[in-house]
Amino acid sequence: MEKMHIAIDGPAGAGKSTIAKSIAKKLDITYIDTGAMYRALTYKVLKELIDLNNNDIIINIVNKTTIELDKNKVFLDKQDVSNEIRHPIINNNVSKIARIPEVRMKMVEIQREIAYNKSVVMDGRDIGTYVLPNANYKFYLTASIDERAYRRYLELKKKGILASFQDIKNEIINRDKMDTERSIAPLRPAQDAIIINTTSKSIKMVINEIIDLIGNEG
Ligand code: C5P
């Protein structure tokens, strides 16, 4: 099979990871959760009590850190941090770390290396625009802010994490704002991306829509 790269971008809570994971499984190719990489670094910075505004220390840390993805798990310096990186404290701080250009350079290098010789579904914010500009397929998933906040609320509730709907909504609004306004590789659809509004659509409907598009064009 020819190498196939599928980029899935979009704002927080648009359903990217669930959908990307399922498409990768259906196509039997690797799923890469790039957000998990930024989250893992944020976890380390917070754990080591580093000032989030001190770019020099953070850049120094990123160069001494290994972040690996394996079978939907995230390893930070060989330690599995897959659960820890989903905590609300990470949501509230990750965009501050992800806007540092040197951090992005390191992460993008790892992401491109993984995709270099294999087929992948990669989800994030800048995959279609920056990480894999020549991807075979680019999708940009959106949904209304209320729908995205409600999905996150249900997801957290299921895990036993209590948070108010309004707090989640504010966190998503702030994160999207920082991700959209940063100077390097901001969140935006690639010019050649297919935009899918997932409001009022089930996960299954969106997956089928994407699989149909790939099938029809591929
Ligand atoms: O996708 P997820 O919500 O896990 O991403 C967490 C954060 O990581 C985003 O809000 C963004 O700040 C950062 N991110 C990024 N570029 C990517 C993926 C994630 O800047 N490709």
Residues whose N, C-alpha, C, O or C-beta is under 5 A from the ligand:
A	BS01	C5P	A12 T34 G35 A36 Y38 V94 S95 A98 D123 G124 R125 D126 R175 D179
